């Protein structure tokens, strides 16, 4: 029996991902993009708010865009690399 991949829309367009952000998050993202950061995906934990995840230009650091637009560089989860 094969295990079904849970990630369905892994390659959503940047525009689709951006549409999931609120105004404060979009403003912060616009500033971050000036320094090479990119919105890579949005986590959707069950019964919790969505979590937009951004990566720096070198793909060495990641952070979360909080609902108020602040950047959380120490989110309470790890990202698998590779």
PyMOL commands that set and color helices and strands:
alter all, ss='L'
color gray80, all
select helices_A, chain A and resi 14-19+23-33
alter helices_A, ss='H'
color red, helices_A
select strands_A, chain A and resi 38-43+51-55+62-65+71-72
alter strands_A, ss='S'
color yellow, strands_A
deselect
rebuild
show_as cartoon
